[in-house]
């Protein structure tokens, strides 16, 4: 049996930090005649702007403003069509799920 006084303060602190889980997703097709990285960067910025405007997350993102479209574009690395499958396979190999409250990545051990 746990003593109510010992865990009350840590539990209250954890509860204060908790935020409802959210997933931000954008889907659709490019409408530009020849879309490229700047169009993708603009969509990424729009999604980041939505995240930054979310009331539940503003307390963690105080003062945050998404990078400009040129800054996001500079951070993107183009992938040729023939390399897309290998890129997606590498991306899928990274375990982005949180297990037991920890973010995990694949281990090098068998």
Helices and strands as residue ranges (DSSP letters): H 4-17, H 37-53, H 55-58, H 69-75, G 81-83, H 84-93, E 98-99, E 102-103
